[in-house]
């Protein structure tokens, strides 16, 4: 009999670097659900079913009833931000949720005040704030974050903690020597190496304490050798990067369908406008490049033009993001897709997606928090590839091609849950139904 994960007893603390639109929408949403004011639509952990056994057994429990997840009533929230607004004030300024809903949970949100953030403007040039930690070295900053974590855990009597990065996209950097090992990284912390970003300091602090860390931005944060080594050493799950919302979500739904039908693609032009803090940050070219690399990788990995050159060898893929303040958090995206079919005859697909970025991201934050906590209790450390479902640029073992097809990602996620709970994996082969029928004749 497989050893099942430990029960989710006690309080789970969810700590979030970056209490902006995504984080406040997530926190407010959970508080609204707890009060019966709304439903957690978009969350697999709360709303989705999972099939167990044969189709003929008709076993389709809710995921939350199948695996031992923390209950929403067991959650406490905290976090850091370079602005001092409490979560109620920050949520009002983000203008994602209706004021009437926020007022019904005002007391709960006002109680959550941001701790001083680790911030380096060289990584996010378009933001500046006063609620920022001061220290002589990055190693001291990491120690201050660890102190924050331990103080929060004690004050809220938390049995367990998880950390989810909901902060801004940092400028693009490539892995370098300081990232190549834990020893080099810790040396770099003490020497204020400029290649160590704020998100890496948060990740290091969490992993050093054995706390799961998930990266919701396209930053080079925990997908470096130093963090992978530390996560294994302390038994902490890690995953990332960049929450899969909006335009990229649509790509990972549509591209696998076109590839499944062996329909060719000559070009895919993607344009976005958004006006929230994320849009302001991405208005700087150094930060946009980080996002662009994340978004561009999706199609190449799904379509694999190296092994399908006739269909996708000449694809032209362009991504544009434009800051447009009037839209706020309501992102709008346009996609023009030039495809071809039988005998090379051309066709087109046009998509205009008027989405709400934080509304799509909030349930991802909830699921990652609950699933990474489950992984920790199940003894799963290091990279959690089964959580690729939630990321634009999934983290995998070095040298392993990421899987971007959302349907394959969902199968991997569900089979991992079955594995954790000692249930049979489902391959969807289905021949046994018909073999049994033949043998009965």
CORPEGI-V483771 format. One record per residue. N is the residue number from 1. RES is the residue in three letters. NEAR is the number of other C-alpha atoms within 10 Angstrom. D_CENTER is the distance of its C-alpha to the mean C-alpha in Angstrom with 1 decimal. Layout:
n: {N	N}
res: {RES	RES}
near: {NEAR	NEAR}
d_center: {D_CENTER	D_CENTER}
This chain:
n: {1	2	3	4	5	6	7	8	9	10	11	12	13	14	15	16	17	18	19	20	21	22	23	24	25	26	27	28	29	30	31	32	33	34	35	36	37	38	39	40	41	42	43	44	45	46	47	48	49	50	51	52	53	54	55	56	57	58	59	60	61	62	63	64	65	66	67	68	69	70	71	72	73	74	75	76	77	78	79	80	81	82	83	84	85	86	87	88	89	90	91	92	93	94	95	96	97	98	99	100	101	102	103	104	105	106	107	108	109	110	111	112	113	114	115	116	117	118	119	120	121	122	123	124	125	126	127	128	129	130	131	132	133	134	135	136	137	138	139	140	141	142	143	144	145	146	147	148	149	150	151	152	153	154	155	156	157	158	159	160	161	162	163	164	165	166	167	168	169	170	171	172	173	174	175	176	177	178	179	180	181	182	183	184	185	186	187	188	189	190	191	192	193	194	195	196	197	198	199	200	201	202	203	204	205	206	207	208	209	210	211	212	213	214	215	216	217	218	219	220	221	222	223	224	225	226	227	228	229	230	231	232	233	234	235	236	237	238	239	240	241	242	243	244	245	246	247	248	249	250	251	252	253	254	255	256	257	258	259	260	261	262	263	264	265	266	267	268	269	270	271	272	273	274	275	276	277	278	279	280	281	282	283	284	285	286	287	288	289	290	291	292	293	294	295	296	297	298	299	300	301	302	303	304	305	306	307	308	309	310	311	312	313	314	315	316	317	318	319	320	321	322	323	324	325	326	327	328	329	330	331	332	333	334	335	336	337	338	339	340	341	342	343	344	345	346	347	348	349	350	351	352	353	354	355	356	357	358	359	360	361	362	363	364	365	366	367	368	369	370	371	372	373	374	375	376	377	378	379	380	381	382	383	384	385	386	387	388	389	390	391	392	393	394	395	396	397	398	399	400	401	402	403	404	405	406	407	408	409	410	411	412	413	414	415	416	417	418	419	420	421	422	423	424	425	426	427	428	429	430	431	432	433	434	435	436	437	438	439	440	441}
res: {UNK	UNK	UNK	UNK	UNK	UNK	UNK	UNK	UNK	UNK	UNK	UNK	UNK	UNK	UNK	UNK	UNK	UNK	UNK	UNK	UNK	UNK	UNK	UNK	UNK	UNK	UNK	UNK	UNK	UNK	UNK	UNK	UNK	UNK	UNK	UNK	UNK	UNK	UNK	UNK	UNK	UNK	UNK	UNK	UNK	UNK	UNK	UNK	UNK	UNK	UNK	UNK	UNK	UNK	UNK	UNK	UNK	UNK	UNK	UNK	UNK	UNK	UNK	UNK	UNK	UNK	UNK	UNK	UNK	UNK	UNK	UNK	UNK	UNK	UNK	UNK	UNK	UNK	UNK	UNK	UNK	UNK	UNK	UNK	UNK	UNK	UNK	UNK	UNK	UNK	UNK	UNK	UNK	UNK	UNK	UNK	UNK	UNK	UNK	UNK	UNK	UNK	UNK	UNK	UNK	UNK	UNK	UNK	UNK	UNK	UNK	UNK	UNK	UNK	UNK	UNK	UNK	UNK	UNK	UNK	UNK	UNK	UNK	UNK	UNK	UNK	UNK	UNK	UNK	UNK	UNK	UNK	UNK	UNK	UNK	UNK	UNK	UNK	UNK	UNK	UNK	UNK	UNK	UNK	UNK	UNK	UNK	UNK	UNK	UNK	UNK	UNK	UNK	UNK	UNK	UNK	UNK	UNK	UNK	UNK	UNK	UNK	UNK	UNK	UNK	UNK	UNK	UNK	UNK	UNK	UNK	UNK	UNK	UNK	UNK	UNK	UNK	UNK	UNK	UNK	UNK	UNK	UNK	UNK	UNK	UNK	UNK	UNK	UNK	UNK	UNK	UNK	UNK	UNK	UNK	UNK	UNK	UNK	UNK	UNK	UNK	UNK	UNK	UNK	UNK	UNK	UNK	UNK	UNK	UNK	UNK	UNK	UNK	UNK	UNK	UNK	UNK	UNK	UNK	UNK	UNK	UNK	UNK	UNK	UNK	UNK	UNK	UNK	UNK	UNK	UNK	UNK	UNK	UNK	UNK	UNK	UNK	UNK	UNK	UNK	UNK	UNK	UNK	UNK	UNK	UNK	UNK	UNK	UNK	UNK	UNK	UNK	UNK	UNK	UNK	UNK	UNK	UNK	UNK	UNK	UNK	UNK	UNK	UNK	UNK	UNK	UNK	UNK	UNK	UNK	UNK	UNK	UNK	UNK	UNK	UNK	UNK	UNK	UNK	UNK	UNK	UNK	UNK	UNK	UNK	UNK	UNK	UNK	UNK	UNK	UNK	UNK	UNK	UNK	UNK	UNK	UNK	UNK	UNK	UNK	UNK	UNK	UNK	UNK	UNK	UNK	UNK	UNK	UNK	UNK	UNK	UNK	UNK	UNK	UNK	UNK	UNK	UNK	UNK	UNK	UNK	UNK	UNK	UNK	UNK	UNK	UNK	UNK	UNK	UNK	UNK	UNK	UNK	UNK	UNK	UNK	UNK	UNK	UNK	UNK	UNK	UNK	UNK	UNK	UNK	UNK	UNK	UNK	UNK	UNK	UNK	UNK	UNK	UNK	UNK	UNK	UNK	UNK	UNK	UNK	UNK	UNK	UNK	UNK	UNK	UNK	UNK	UNK	UNK	UNK	UNK	UNK	UNK	UNK	UNK	UNK	UNK	UNK	UNK	UNK	UNK	UNK	UNK	UNK	UNK	UNK	UNK	UNK	UNK	UNK	UNK	UNK	UNK	UNK	UNK	UNK	UNK	UNK	UNK	UNK	UNK	UNK	UNK	UNK	UNK	UNK	UNK	UNK	UNK	UNK	UNK	UNK	UNK	UNK	UNK	UNK	UNK	UNK	UNK	UNK	UNK	UNK	UNK	UNK	UNK	UNK	UNK	UNK	UNK	UNK	UNK	UNK	UNK	UNK	UNK	UNK	UNK	UNK	UNK	UNK	UNK}
near: {4	9	9	15	18	14	13	19	14	14	20	26	24	23	26	25	26	21	32	27	29	26	28	27	28	24	25	23	24	22	22	19	14	15	12	9	13	13	14	18	13	17	18	17	22	20	13	14	17	17	17	19	14	14	12	7	9	10	13	14	14	16	19	18	12	16	20	20	24	20	16	16	13	13	20	19	18	23	25	24	24	23	19	19	19	18	27	25	16	21	26	18	14	19	15	20	18	10	13	9	14	21	13	15	17	17	11	16	22	14	13	18	20	21	21	21	25	24	23	16	13	12	22	21	18	14	15	13	12	12	18	18	14	14	13	10	15	23	21	16	23	23	18	19	24	20	13	19	23	15	12	19	21	11	9	16	14	19	13	20	26	26	29	29	27	28	25	25	25	28	24	18	16	9	13	10	12	21	24	16	17	18	13	13	23	18	14	20	21	14	13	15	15	13	18	20	22	23	26	22	24	26	27	29	24	24	29	20	17	22	24	31	31	29	28	28	26	28	26	23	27	28	23	20	18	20	25	24	17	22	27	17	14	16	20	29	27	32	29	31	25	24	28	24	20	21	23	21	19	15	22	21	14	14	19	19	14	14	17	10	9	17	16	26	26	16	17	20	15	21	16	21	22	24	20	25	20	20	23	20	22	26	18	15	14	18	25	22	18	21	24	18	14	20	22	17	15	22	21	15	15	18	25	14	16	11	10	13	13	12	21	23	17	13	19	13	16	14	15	14	18	15	21	17	15	11	14	21	25	20	22	20	20	17	20	15	19	18	21	17	14	9	6	11	9	13	12	12	10	12	13	13	15	15	16	18	24	25	22	21	25	27	24	25	27	24	19	25	24	23	24	28	28	24	21	22	19	16	14	19	21	25	23	22	20	22	24	27	25	26	26	27	27	27	25	19	13	11	6	8	11	19	21	27	22	22	15	14	20	16	17	20	18	21	21	17	21	20	14	19	17	13	14	12	16	16	8	9	7	11	9	10	12	10	10	10	10	9	7	7	5}
d_center: {32.5	28.9	27.9	25.5	22.7	24.0	24.1	21.7	24.7	24.6	22.2	18.5	17.5	14.1	14.3	12.3	13.3	13.7	15.2	15.2	14.7	11.2	11.9	15.5	14.8	12.7	15.4	18.2	17.0	17.1	20.5	21.7	21.0	22.7	25.7	25.9	25.4	22.7	20.7	17.0	16.8	13.6	12.7	13.5	14.3	16.8	18.2	18.1	20.8	21.1	24.3	26.3	29.4	31.5	31.3	34.7	33.6	31.7	29.1	26.0	24.7	21.7	18.9	19.3	23.0	22.5	20.3	20.9	18.0	18.5	20.1	19.0	22.4	21.6	18.7	19.5	17.4	17.9	16.6	17.8	18.6	21.2	22.7	24.6	24.0	23.3	20.5	23.2	24.4	21.0	20.1	23.6	23.2	19.8	21.8	19.1	20.8	24.6	26.7	28.5	25.4	24.5	28.1	28.0	25.4	26.7	28.0	24.8	22.8	25.6	25.5	22.1	23.1	21.0	22.1	23.1	20.4	20.4	20.9	22.4	23.4	23.8	20.1	19.6	23.1	22.9	22.1	24.5	24.9	27.2	25.2	24.6	25.6	28.6	29.4	31.5	28.9	25.2	26.1	27.5	24.4	22.4	25.1	24.9	21.2	22.2	25.1	22.9	20.8	24.0	25.7	23.0	23.1	26.9	27.3	25.1	26.4	23.0	23.2	19.7	16.9	13.1	11.3	8.0	8.3	8.6	11.6	13.0	12.8	15.4	18.2	18.2	19.6	20.5	20.6	24.0	26.3	24.9	21.6	23.6	24.3	23.9	27.5	27.1	24.0	25.8	28.8	26.9	25.7	29.3	30.5	27.9	26.8	25.5	22.8	20.9	18.5	17.6	14.0	15.7	18.1	15.6	14.1	17.7	18.8	16.4	17.0	20.7	20.9	19.2	16.2	12.8	10.2	6.4	5.8	4.1	7.3	9.4	11.6	13.6	12.5	12.4	13.2	16.8	19.7	20.3	17.0	17.2	20.8	20.1	17.5	20.2	22.9	21.5	20.0	16.4	13.3	10.8	7.7	5.7	5.8	5.3	3.7	6.6	9.3	13.0	14.9	12.6	12.1	15.9	16.4	14.8	16.9	20.1	20.4	20.6	23.3	25.3	25.1	26.1	29.2	30.0	30.0	30.0	28.1	29.9	27.5	24.2	24.2	21.2	21.7	19.8	21.0	19.3	20.8	18.4	17.7	15.0	17.9	20.3	18.3	17.9	21.6	22.3	22.7	21.3	17.9	18.1	18.7	15.4	13.7	16.5	16.1	12.5	13.7	17.0	16.0	14.9	18.5	20.2	18.3	18.9	22.4	23.6	26.4	28.1	29.0	29.4	31.3	33.5	30.7	28.1	29.9	30.7	27.6	27.1	23.5	23.1	20.3	21.3	19.6	22.2	22.2	24.2	24.5	26.3	23.3	21.2	17.7	19.1	17.9	20.3	20.0	22.8	22.9	26.2	26.3	29.6	30.1	33.3	34.7	38.1	40.4	38.0	38.5	35.9	33.7	31.0	28.0	27.0	23.8	23.5	20.3	20.7	17.4	16.1	12.9	12.1	13.5	11.0	8.0	9.8	9.9	6.2	6.5	9.7	9.0	6.8	9.6	12.2	11.5	11.0	14.2	15.8	15.2	16.9	19.7	20.1	20.8	17.9	17.2	15.7	13.2	11.7	11.8	12.1	8.4	8.3	8.6	5.1	4.9	7.9	9.2	8.8	10.5	13.9	17.2	19.2	21.1	19.3	18.3	14.7	14.9	13.5	15.7	13.7	16.8	17.1	13.5	14.5	17.7	16.2	14.0	17.2	19.5	17.6	18.1	21.7	22.2	21.1	23.6	26.3	26.5	27.5	24.9	25.4	26.1	27.3	30.5	32.8	36.1	37.2	37.9	40.3	41.8	42.7	44.3	46.4	47.6	48.7	50.9}
